[in-house]
Amino acid sequence: MDFATLLQLLDSTIRLGTPLLFACLAGLFSERAGVVDIGLEGKMLISAFFSAAVAYMTGSVWIGLLAGIASSIALSLVHGLASITFRGNQLISGVAINFLAAGTTVLIAQDWFSQGGRTPSLTGGARFSPITLPGAEALRDVPVIGPIYYDLISGHTILVYLAFLCVPLTAWVLYSTRFGLRLRAVGENPAAVDTAGISVVGLRYAAVVICGVLTGLSGAYLATSLQAGFVKDMSAGRGYIALAALIFAKWRPWYALFSCMLFGFLQALALRPDLIEKVIGVKVQVQLLDAMPYILTVVILAGFVGKAIPPRAGGEPYVKER
């Protein structure tokens, strides 16, 4: 494998790992507060649709982004209402959100655009454009450093850089702020937090809203950066993969970055079957390569669920003692 091919593979890894990273960090906030969110998939899907649809109708990707985030927050609040306020089963609520989003997006897309449940292709200002970082052109021909900076680090959309910025920001919020300390405490011992006079419900709703914002960014990235519009079920199980990556990362932000890039790397490999054949000397079926991220998801869930210790109050509705 030559250096240029390796850079192309890593570049694809970053692009494909970005939506997973947003969704993984979203699940991290929610589960750290004790709210298990299986509905990441549905929120990614509905955000992808509304961001693409509104961006197409207005011609502004930024308005589309806001619409996608708003739709994701709306579903997050539905999940919060069911699981926090009414103390319903969080898993069932999340699964219901996934089904709701899968059906609603196609129904509305067909009614609005009559293109078989998809939106028209996005062009111009309705899509996020790649950003050339300062000095990239000047360093382009410098050996080793130039290609890494120009081909790998530069040339991504603003949402890619935002996703990577969210990792240290999440770590800082969770471990260096009073809000983060309280949020983690709610996921471990909500009764103690309530005894201290802090609202358990308020903190959990805050975590759910943050989850909605990050998942909205994930879905918007799929439709306005990675692709040029919405198609049916375009999230393709990424919400579930993000949950597996979260377990693999043991609910820690920096570990989440590496686990999401691992899944992104496997997805990038699936796009280059010729490369694998060249390296190992054996032809691998494309279908097997496409299935690798999902196989790894099953392996992680089977092998790491017992070893990775989730927040103790995760999935349990809090009932205030009187």
N, C-alpha and C positions, 0 to 999 in steps of 0.2 A: 504494500500500500504506500503510494507516494505521499508527500507532505500536502500537496494541493487537495488530494482526495480526502485525506484525514480532516483537513479544514472544512471541506464541504460537508462531511459527515457530522462534525461537531456543530457546524452552523445549523444544520437541520435539527440536531438534538436540541439546541436552544429554542428554535422556533416551535418545535413540537412539545417541548417540555414546559413552555410558558403557561398555557392554559391549565396544565396540571398543577403548576406551582401556585397560581392564583387560587384554584379550588382547594388545594391542600392547606394553604394558610387559612382559607375561609373555614374549613372544617376544624382546624386547630383552635381558632377562637371559640367556635361554638362548643366543641367538646371539652375544652379547658373550663368552660363555664357549666359543664354538666348536661349540655343539650346535644344528644347524638343527632346528626343530620345526614340521613340517607338521601335526602332530597337535593343534594348538590347537582346531580345529573339534570333534574328538572329545571332548576334555576339557571344552570348554564344554557339549557336549551331555550328557555323563554327569553333570556337576555340576548342570546344570539339572534332570535327572530326579531324582537322589537328594535334592537340596535340596527340591524340591517334594513328593516322596513322603514323606520323613521329616517335613517340616513338617506335612503333612496328617495323618499318623498320630500325631504327638506333640502337635500343636496349637501348637508353638513354632517360629517362623521361625529363631531362633538355633540351635536344634539342627539344623534343616534346613540352615542355612548351613554348619555344621561338617561335616555329612554330605557336602554337595556338595564342599567343599574337600578332604575326605579321599578321596573318589572320584577327584577330579582328580589329587591327589598320587599315588595308586596307579597311575594310567595314566602319569604322568610317570616314576615309578620303573621301570615296564615299558619305557618308551622309553629311560631311562638304562641299564637293564640290557642292552638290545639294542645300543645305539649306543656306550656308554662301556665297559662291562665286556667285552662280546663283540665290540666293534668292528664291528658290522654297519652296513649302509647306513642312514643317518639318514633319508633321504627315504622309503625303503620302510617303515621302522618307523613313521614318522608317518602314512603313508597307511593302514597296517594298523590303527593305533589309531582312525583316523576310521571305518573300516568296522566295527571291533569295537564302537565306541560306538553307531553308528547302528543296528546290529542288536540289541545287548544291551538298550538302553534300551526299545525297543518290546516286546521279548520279555518282559522283567521287568514292565513296566507292564501288559501284557495279563494276565500271570499273577497279579499282585497286585490289580489293580483291575477287570479285564474291561471296559474302556471303549475298546476299539479302539486300544490303545497310548498312552493318555494318562492323566493323573492327574485325580482330581476337582478341582473349582475350590477355590482357597484363599480362606479368609475369616478375618476377625478377626486373632488372634495368629499365624496361619500365614503372614501376609504382612507385608512391611515397609510401614509407613505413612509418608506424607509428614510432614516436619518443618517447623513454622513457626518461623523464626528469630526471635530476640529483636528486638523493635521493628518487626516487619513489619506488624502490625496498626495500630500508631500512625502509621507512615509511608505507609500504603496510599493516602491521599487527597492526598499531596504530589505536585505536578506533576512528571513525568519521573522523579525519583528514587524516588518511592513505587512506581509500577508496576514499575520495573526491579527494585527490591529485593523487593517482595511477589510479583510474578508470575514473575520470571525467576530470581532468586537463591534466594529462599525457596520452600518447598513441595516439595522433593525428598526422596527417601528417604536414609537415612544412607549407603547404598552409593554414591550419586552424589557426595556430599562426600568419601567415602573415596577414590574414583577420582581426583578432582582433587588430593587431598592426596598421593596416591602419586606424582604427577609430580615435585614438588620433592624428595620423599623419595628417589625413584629417582636423581635427579640428584646428590643429596648422597651417597648410598651409592656410586655409580659413580665420582664424581670427587673426593670428599673423604674417603674412608676407605681404610684399608689393604686391606680385603676387596675393595672396588671396583677398586682398582688391580691387585690380583692377578687378579681376575676378568677384567678387560679384557686383561691380559697373557696369560692362558691362551688367549683367543680370537685373539691375534695371534702369539704365539710360545711354545707350551707347553713346548718343549724348554728354553728359558731359565728358565722357572718351575720346571721339574723340577730343573735344575742348581742353582737357589738353595735346593733342599731343601724345596720346597712341593709338596704333593700335587696333581697335575693332576686326577686322578680325583675327589678329594674336592671340589675347587672346582667341577668340572663337575656333580657330583651336587648340590651346594648350589644352583647356578644352576637345575638342573632342578626341584628342590623348590620354589624361589621361583616358578618358572614355573607349577608346579602350583597353588600357593596363589592366584596372581593370576588364573589361568584359572578356578579354582574360584569365585572371587568374580564373575567375568564370567558364568558359567553360572547361578549362584545369583541374580544380579540379573535375568537374563532371566525366570526362572520365578517369583520371589517379589516382584519389584518392577515390572518392565515389564509382565509378564503375571501372571495368577493361576493358575498351574499349568503343567504340562508337556504339550506336544503333540509329535507325531512331527516330527523334523528341525527343531525350532524355532530352532536356531542359524542356519539358512538361509544358510550360507556366510560368516557373520561371521568365522570363524577365518581364512579365506583373505583376506577384506578387511583384517583386522588385519595380516596379513603384508604385503600391498601397502602399507598405511599405514606400516608399519615401514620398508620400503624407501624410500618417499617421504620419510620423516623422517630418512633416513640414519643410523638406529640411535641417535638422540639423543632424550632424554626430552621436552624442551620442544617439539621439532618434532613428536614423536609426538602430543602434545596437539592441535596445530592440524590435523594431517592426519586424525586421528580425528574431530574436529569437522566437518571438510570432508565426510567420508563421512556423518556423522550429518545434516548439512544437506541432502545429496542425498536421504537417506531421508525426511527431514521434508518436503521438497518433493513427494515422491511421494504423500504423504498429502493434499496440497492442490492438486490439478490445477486447481481453479477459480481459485486465486490466480495460477498461472502464466498461465492464459488471460487473466486480468484485466490482468496486467502487460505481456505481449507481444502480446496481441490475437489470438492463434492458439490453437486448441484442440489440446492435446497428448494423445496417447493415454496412458492410465494405465499400460499395459504398458511403454511406453517409459520412463516415469518410474521404474517399479519396477526397470527394468534399468540405470538410470544408475549406481548404485554399482558394479555388476559391470563395466559398460563402462569406468568409470574405473579399476577394478582392472586390466583388461587393458591399458589405455593406460599406466598407471604401470609395470606389469611389462615392457611392450615398450619404453617410452621411458626408464626410469630405472634399469633393472637394470645397464646398461653404465656409467652415470654415477655411481651410488651405489656406493661401495666398501665391501663388507662386511668383517668381520673376516677376516684372512688365513687363519686356521686353521679357519674355519667349515666344518662338514660333514666334516672330516677326523678320523678316530679317531687318538688318540695312541698310538704304540707306543714304549715306553721302551727306549732303547738300553742294551745290557748291555756 
